[in-house]
Amino acid sequence: MNIKHILSATAVAIASTGAFASEATQFTDLGGNLSRAEVKAELAIAQANGALNRASALYGYFEPQVASVRSRDAVRAEAQMAAHSNTFNPLYSGA
């Protein structure tokens, strides 16, 4: 009885592998109507106008960080005052 189950499972596995084999679809390259120089000029205009969505156009691009206008001592003093004030911040309630 076990041999029948093993043979039928093997037959089903072999028969189902044929479903994955298919012919590759042929795509035709339509090409563009613009030259490389025209595309570069169009890109430069879009970047200058701010029309180009940077997040989707450049994967992994981050806006450059602007230097802080506050001094290190001012930030330290603010952190110490916040630590000693013991005020409740609802953003960090853990709920």
C-alpha positions as CSV (number, residue, x, y, z in Angstrom):
1,M,0.0,0.0,0.0
2,N,2.9,2.4,0.7
3,I,4.4,1.8,-2.7
4,K,1.1,2.8,-4.4
5,H,1.1,6.1,-2.4
6,I,4.7,6.8,-3.2
7,L,4.3,6.0,-6.9
8,S,1.1,8.2,-7.2
9,A,2.8,11.1,-5.4
10,T,5.8,10.8,-7.7
11,A,3.6,10.7,-10.8
12,V,1.7,13.8,-9.6
13,A,4.9,15.6,-8.9
14,I,6.3,14.8,-12.3
15,A,3.1,15.7,-14.1
16,S,2.9,19.0,-12.3
17,T,6.4,20.1,-13.3
18,G,5.2,20.5,-16.9
19,A,2.9,23.3,-15.9
20,F,5.9,25.5,-15.1
21,A,7.6,25.0,-18.4
22,S,6.3,27.7,-20.8
23,E,7.5,29.6,-23.7
24,A,9.1,32.9,-23.1
25,T,7.1,35.9,-24.3
26,Q,8.8,37.9,-26.9
27,F,8.7,41.7,-26.4
28,T,9.5,44.2,-29.1
29,D,11.5,47.2,-28.2
30,L,9.6,50.2,-29.4
31,G,12.3,52.7,-28.8
32,G,11.9,56.3,-28.1
33,N,11.4,59.3,-30.4
34,L,13.8,61.5,-28.5
35,S,17.6,61.5,-28.8
36,R,19.8,61.1,-25.8
37,A,20.7,64.8,-25.7
38,E,17.0,65.7,-25.7
39,V,16.2,63.4,-22.9
40,K,19.1,64.8,-20.8
41,A,17.9,68.4,-21.5
42,E,14.4,67.4,-20.4
43,L,15.8,65.8,-17.2
44,A,17.8,68.9,-16.4
45,I,14.7,71.2,-16.9
46,A,12.6,68.9,-14.6
47,Q,15.3,68.9,-11.9
48,A,15.6,72.7,-12.1
49,N,11.9,73.2,-11.8
50,G,11.5,70.7,-8.9
51,A,9.1,68.7,-11.0
52,L,11.1,65.5,-10.6
53,N,10.0,63.3,-7.7
54,R,13.4,62.5,-6.2
55,A,12.1,59.7,-3.9
56,S,10.9,57.6,-6.7
57,A,13.5,58.6,-9.3
58,L,16.6,57.9,-7.2
59,Y,16.3,54.9,-4.9
60,G,18.2,55.4,-1.7
61,Y,18.6,59.1,-2.1
62,F,18.5,61.2,1.0
63,E,18.2,65.0,1.3
64,P,21.5,66.4,2.6
65,Q,21.4,67.4,6.3
66,V,21.5,71.0,7.2
67,A,24.0,72.0,9.9
68,S,22.5,73.0,13.2
69,V,22.3,76.6,14.2
70,R,22.4,75.8,17.9
71,S,25.6,75.3,19.8
72,R,26.4,72.0,21.5
73,D,26.3,73.6,24.9
74,A,22.8,74.9,24.3
75,V,21.6,71.4,23.3
76,R,23.2,69.9,26.4
77,A,21.6,72.4,28.6
78,E,18.2,71.7,27.1
79,A,18.7,68.0,27.6
80,Q,19.6,68.4,31.2
81,M,16.6,70.7,31.9
82,A,14.3,68.1,30.3
83,A,15.9,65.3,32.3
84,H,15.4,67.2,35.6
85,S,11.9,68.5,34.9
86,N,10.2,65.0,34.9
87,T,7.4,66.1,32.6
88,F,5.1,63.5,31.0
89,N,5.3,63.3,27.2
90,P,2.2,61.6,25.8
91,L,4.0,60.6,22.7
92,Y,6.1,58.1,24.7
93,S,3.4,56.7,26.9
94,G,3.9,53.1,25.6
95,A,0.2,52.6,24.8
